[in-house]
Amino acid sequence: MRHTVAVLMRWSDMDAYQHINNVAFLGYFETARVDLFFDHPTHDERTGLRRGIVVASHEVAYKRSVVYDAEPLEVQIWVSGIRAAAFTCHYELFDHGRLAVTGSSLLVTVDFANNRPRRLTPEEKTFLGKYLDDAPA
């Protein structure tokens, strides 16, 4: 299943050509992750991954330019590759219904008290399992 988030563009995201600057898309992907892992109303300390996750890497592919607009973008987010202490988030960003950007982020669960990776809890794996999707990013 995919989680869908409406993301507003900011005036400051625009470059000199009135396109959204390439780095802004990582912020849009972050907005989708925060919505899924932290802001969703059913999340709690055990299943919302609030205990700590960090980004280990990103991949982004730009399919078409996005021009600044007041209409929100749609970001679809889902997960794959759930391992002991890491998983991958995938994204598809749509501008007026057209696919504009795809990407993925490798996320690692962390114990901040020890500053070390930690294993996903069974509850976290169950939560992430709801958002598994095998569609290519």
C-alpha positions as a printed Julia matrix, in Angstrom:
137×3 Matrix{Float64}:
  0.0    0.0     0.0
  1.18   3.53   -0.73
  0.72   6.56    1.5
 -0.15   9.79   -0.35
  0.72  13.27    0.88
 -0.13  16.69   -0.61
  2.97  18.91   -0.45
  2.93  22.65   -1.04
  5.74  24.29   -3.0
  7.43  27.26   -1.37
  8.35  30.44   -3.22
 11.95  29.95   -2.03
 12.05  26.52   -3.74
 12.09  28.22   -7.15
 15.31  28.7    -9.11
 16.25  31.51  -11.53
 14.32  29.74  -14.32
 11.09  29.63  -12.25
 11.45  25.86  -11.91
 11.58  24.11   -8.58
 15.25  23.67   -7.68
 16.48  20.09   -7.67
 17.36  20.05   -3.97
 13.81  21.05   -2.96
 12.55  17.6    -3.91
 14.48  16.0    -1.04
 12.5   18.31    1.25
  9.24  17.2    -0.36
 10.24  13.57    0.17
 11.08  14.39    3.8
  7.63  15.93    4.24
  6.08  12.66    3.05
  8.28  10.62    5.44
  7.4   12.84    8.4
  3.71  12.53    7.56
  3.93   8.74    7.34
  6.25   8.02   10.28
  5.51  10.82   12.75
  2.35  12.8    12.0
 -0.07  10.04   11.06
 -2.72   9.97   13.81
 -2.4    6.24   14.57
  1.32   6.35   15.32
  2.83   6.01   18.74
  6.29   5.61   20.24
  6.41   1.89   19.39
  5.02   1.83   15.84
  5.63   5.34   14.5
  9.42   5.0    14.37
  9.75   7.99   16.69
 12.56   6.24   18.53
 14.97   7.24   15.78
 15.61   6.84   12.09
 18.28   8.5     9.97
 18.85   8.74    6.23
 21.85   6.73    5.01
 21.48   7.59    1.3
 19.19   9.09   -1.34
 18.61   8.44   -5.04
 16.62  10.9    -7.15
 15.57  10.8   -10.82
 14.09  13.91  -12.43
 11.56  13.03  -15.14
 10.31  16.55  -15.96
 10.72  20.04  -14.59
  8.2   21.4   -12.11
  7.15  25.04  -12.37
  6.2   26.87   -9.17
  2.43  26.75   -8.62
  0.01  27.24   -5.73
 -1.45  23.77   -6.34
  0.08  21.11   -4.09
  2.23  18.33   -5.44
  1.27  14.74   -4.69
  3.92  12.49   -3.18
  3.32   8.77   -2.93
  5.57   6.93   -0.47
  6.01   3.23    0.22
  8.66   0.89    1.63
 10.65  -2.15    0.54
 13.66  -4.13    1.7
 12.79  -4.28    5.38
 15.9   -5.67    7.09
 17.03  -6.02   10.69
 17.99  -2.35   11.14
 17.18  -0.66    7.83
 14.56  -0.28    5.11
 14.06   1.68    1.9
 11.44   4.35    1.24
 10.4    4.96   -2.37
  8.73   8.07   -3.72
  6.81   9.17   -6.78
  6.07  12.87   -7.05
  3.25  14.04   -9.31
  2.71  17.57  -10.63
 -0.86  18.06  -11.88
 -1.21  14.29  -12.2
  2.01  13.83  -14.2
  4.96  11.91  -12.8
  7.79  14.42  -12.34
 10.32  12.94   -9.89
 11.06   9.51   -8.44
 13.4    8.63   -5.63
 14.34   6.43   -2.76
 16.0    6.76    0.64
 17.78   4.09    2.65
 16.76   4.6     6.28
 18.52   3.14    9.31
 16.99   2.81   12.76
 19.23   4.32   15.44
 19.57   4.23   19.2
 20.55   7.85   19.84
 21.62   7.13   23.42
 24.41   4.9    22.08
 24.69   6.56   18.66
 24.49   3.1    17.05
 22.09   1.32   14.72
 19.37  -0.65   16.47
 17.12  -3.46   15.33
 13.6   -2.74   14.17
 11.07  -3.86   16.75
  8.41  -6.41   15.75
  5.82  -3.61   16.0
  7.85  -1.4    13.67
  8.21  -4.23   11.15
  4.45  -4.82   11.29
  3.81  -1.11   10.74
  6.25  -0.95    7.8
  4.73  -4.1     6.34
  1.48  -2.2     5.76
  3.32   0.05    3.28
  5.17  -2.6     1.29
  4.77  -2.14   -2.45
  6.77  -3.9    -5.14
  6.08  -1.32   -7.87
  9.32   0.12   -9.31
 10.26   3.62   -8.23
